[in-house]
Amino acid sequence: MKKQQEEVSLGMLPGQLEPVRVGRRLFLRYAGAFATGGAILASCKNGEENPTTVMAPVDLGSGDVSILNYAYALEQLEAAFYTQVIATPYSGMTDAEKTLLTDIRNHEIIHREFFKAALGANAIAALTPNFTTITFTDRSSVLNTAKAFEDLGVSAYNGAGSLIKDVNYLALAGKIVSVEARHAAAIRDLLNPKSADFAGDDIVAPATGLDKADAPSVVLPIAQTYVKTQITATNLPK
């Protein structure tokens, strides 16, 4: 089978001029929670050009701005992936699978927009995905990629939590990572139904019962393989 290699703007369906619109009321409710923080972050610009006008490369910035941009980049990647999955369903996708994957797509789009609203003028530019290694017509290719993305996302949030200074952002990140963990479990169950793999030893340490936590220095190189836009993160908190 030929791999689907269409380039899709993150969060956009092929041929569309506008982003996918999902849960407007829900988005507006959560976006309001970011308003105060977004205003504070915007004040940090010091007259710089709005980075959303810069296509590539992009730098995540420093402090809480950099961590929110880090999460924003990952959410852009996931939203773009699931948007493509639903736009070009793999062979044999069942109605139940499409419903689940559509729900995940919608969540990722909302998460992406949360961070965009919080960051305001500090948000990095829209990233360009690189999905040439994924065969979107093949169930195994899609679901195994989804598994990798979800596991990576959970470990990324876990690893970055201690770097966030603002307790309000930390609380919101905690709510988002819990949703990402639900995604990860659901995808694993699609691949291996009714097994213990939904919380396998490769992601939950048997001795502690805790999920993996990876530093940005581990996560970003993996994510970069799926993004054409060069991401730099030299000023991330340690």
C-alpha positions in Angstrom: 0.0 0.0 0.0 1.2 3.5 -0.7 1.8 5.7 2.3 -0.3 8.8 2.7 2.2 11.7 2.2 -0.1 14.7 1.9 1.1 17.6 3.9 -1.6 18.8 6.2 -1.4 22.1 8.2 -1.5 21.1 11.9 -5.1 20.9 13.0 -6.5 21.2 9.4 -8.3 18.7 7.2 -7.0 18.3 3.6 -8.5 21.0 1.4 -10.0 23.0 4.3 -9.3 26.7 4.7 -10.4 26.8 8.3 -9.4 24.7 11.4 -11.7 21.9 12.5 -14.2 23.5 14.8 -14.7 21.4 17.9 -16.7 22.0 21.1 -16.8 25.8 20.9 -18.5 26.2 24.2 -16.1 23.8 25.9 -13.1 25.6 24.3 -14.3 29.0 25.4 -14.9 27.9 28.9 -11.4 26.5 29.2 -9.8 29.3 27.2 -11.2 31.7 29.9 -9.1 29.9 32.5 -6.0 30.8 30.5 -6.9 34.5 30.0 -5.0 35.8 33.0 -1.9 33.7 32.4 -2.0 34.6 28.7 -1.9 38.3 29.5 1.0 37.8 31.9 2.9 35.8 29.3 2.2 38.4 26.6 3.8 41.1 28.7 7.1 39.2 28.5 7.5 40.0 24.8 9.5 43.2 25.3 8.6 44.4 21.8 9.8 41.3 19.9 8.1 40.3 16.6 5.1 38.0 17.2 6.7 34.5 16.8 3.5 33.2 15.2 4.6 35.0 12.0 7.9 33.1 11.9 7.6 29.8 10.1 10.9 28.0 10.9 12.8 27.4 12.9 11.0 28.0 16.2 12.4 28.4 19.7 10.3 27.5 22.7 11.5 30.4 24.8 12.3 30.3 28.5 10.6 29.9 31.9 6.9 28.9 31.9 6.6 30.2 28.4 9.0 27.5 27.1 7.2 24.7 29.0 3.8 25.8 27.7 5.2 26.1 24.1 6.7 22.6 24.6 3.3 21.2 25.5 1.7 23.3 22.6 4.2 21.8 20.1 3.3 18.2 21.2 -0.5 19.0 21.1 -0.1 20.4 17.6 1.6 17.2 16.6 -1.1 15.0 18.1 -4.0 17.1 16.7 -2.5 17.0 13.2 -2.0 13.2 13.4 -5.6 12.4 14.5 -7.0 14.9 12.0 -5.2 13.0 9.2 -6.4 9.7 10.7 -10.1 10.7 10.5 -9.6 12.5 7.1 -8.2 9.3 5.6 -9.5 6.3 7.6 -7.5 3.2 7.5 -8.8 0.1 5.8 -11.4 -1.7 7.9 -11.9 1.0 10.5 -15.0 0.1 12.4 -17.6 2.6 13.5 -16.5 2.2 17.1 -12.9 2.8 16.3 -13.8 5.9 14.2 -15.9 7.3 17.1 -13.0 6.7 19.6 -10.4 8.2 17.3 -12.7 11.2 16.5 -13.1 11.9 20.2 -9.3 11.8 20.7 -8.9 14.1 17.7 -11.4 16.5 19.3 -9.6 16.4 22.6 -6.2 17.1 21.1 -7.6 20.1 19.1 -9.0 21.5 22.2 -5.8 21.0 24.1 -3.9 22.7 21.3 -6.2 25.7 21.4 -5.9 25.9 25.2 -2.1 26.4 25.0 -2.4 28.8 22.0 -4.8 30.9 24.1 -2.6 30.8 27.2 0.5 31.8 25.3 -1.1 34.5 23.2 1.7 36.5 21.4 4.3 34.1 22.9 3.0 31.1 21.1 5.3 29.4 18.6 4.4 29.3 15.0 2.2 26.6 13.6 4.4 23.5 12.9 4.6 21.5 9.7 4.2 17.8 10.3 6.3 15.0 8.7 4.1 11.9 8.5 5.9 10.2 5.6 6.8 7.2 7.8 3.2 6.5 8.6 0.9 4.5 6.3 -2.5 6.0 7.1 -4.3 3.3 5.1 -2.9 0.6 7.4 -4.5 0.0 10.8 -1.3 -1.3 12.5 0.7 1.6 11.3 -1.8 4.1 12.5 -2.6 2.6 15.9 1.1 1.8 16.7 1.9 5.4 15.9 -1.0 6.6 18.1 0.3 4.4 20.9 3.8 5.9 20.5 2.4 9.5 20.5 0.1 9.0 23.5 2.8 7.3 25.6 5.3 10.0 24.6 2.8 12.7 25.5 2.1 11.3 29.0 5.8 10.9 29.8 6.4 14.4 28.5 3.8 16.0 30.8 5.0 13.9 33.7 8.6 15.0 33.1 7.8 18.6 32.6 5.5 19.1 35.6 8.3 19.9 38.0 9.6 22.6 35.7 6.3 24.7 35.8 6.4 27.5 38.3 2.9 28.9 38.0 0.6 26.6 40.1 -2.4 27.4 37.9 -0.6 26.1 34.8 0.6 23.1 36.8 -3.0 22.2 37.8 -4.2 22.5 34.2 -1.3 20.4 32.9 -2.3 17.8 35.4 -5.8 17.7 34.1 -4.6 17.4 30.5 -2.1 14.6 31.2 -4.9 12.6 32.9 -6.9 12.8 29.6 -3.8 11.8 27.6 -3.3 8.8 29.8 -6.9 7.8 29.0 -6.1 8.1 25.4 -3.0 5.9 25.8 -5.0 3.2 27.6 -7.8 3.2 24.9 -5.3 3.0 22.0 -3.5 0.1 23.7 -6.8 -1.7 24.2 -7.6 -1.3 20.5 -4.2 -3.0 19.7 -4.5 -5.7 22.4 -8.1 -6.0 23.5 -8.9 -7.0 27.1 -5.2 -7.4 28.0 -3.1 -5.9 30.8 -1.2 -3.8 28.1 -3.4 -0.8 28.8 -1.0 -0.2 31.7 2.0 -2.3 30.6 5.3 -2.6 32.4 6.9 -0.5 29.7 5.0 2.6 30.8 4.0 1.9 34.5 6.8 0.7 36.7 5.7 -2.4 38.6 7.6 -1.5 41.7 6.2 2.0 42.1 2.9 2.0 40.2 4.0 5.3 38.6 3.9 6.2 34.9 7.1 7.1 33.0 8.4 10.7 33.2 10.8 11.8 30.5 12.7 15.1 30.3 12.2 17.5 27.3 15.7 16.5 26.2 14.4 13.0 25.7 11.0 13.8 24.3 11.9 16.6 21.8 14.3 14.5 19.6 11.6 11.9 19.2 8.9 14.4 18.4 11.2 16.2 16.0 11.2 13.2 13.7 7.5 13.8 13.0 7.9 17.6 12.5 9.5 19.3 9.6 9.8 22.6 11.4 13.1 22.8 13.4 12.4 23.2 17.1 15.0 24.7 19.4 14.8 24.6 23.2 18.1 25.9 24.5 16.5 28.0 27.3 14.1 25.4 28.8 14.3 25.2 32.6 16.4 22.3 34.0 
